[in-house]
């Protein structure tokens, strides 16, 4: 897979982490660079490791499903993108209390929850040409940068960007899935 589609995938799977980081920033009493780096690093690490696990699982089953791999890739991307759209348009009640502390256990749970989609992306990447190392590094770095920006923007601006980020991420993933399907069916 070339750089630009991979970057779009990285942006798509990072949207959840960005939205959660935005709410973390929103609930900080004051901006703390160290806390922002811990939050961004945690999300970036989880978003990098999960596609690697998914890729490993996908490569173990690739020989059994090569005839339908494009449908699997399309289905997983459409499912993840559709889930993101569903969550963006569902009402979420904000119950988090403002604090200058990081609840590590809660942060780890949020990082795991937002990276489950990246596991599915990793399975998809097992069926596409390209380096998994390049994909993992790009997804991890993209998530790190967006999560850091999310904390910063959340502290400065508020919740205005969380929902649009989730919508954009969902649409991007669905469109990449459609492109993979069209490329395979046309070729």
Buried (B, 14 or more C-beta within 10 A) or exposed (E): BEEEBBEBBBBBBBBBBBBBBBBBBBBBEEBBEEBBBBBBBBBBBBBBBBBBBBBEBBBEBBEEEEEEBBBBBBBBBBBBBBBBBEBBEEEEEEEEEEEEEBEEEEBEEBBEEBBBBBBBBBBBBBBBEEEBEEBBEBBBBBBBBBBBBBBBBBBEEEBEBBBEBBBBBBBBBBBBBBBBBEEBEEE
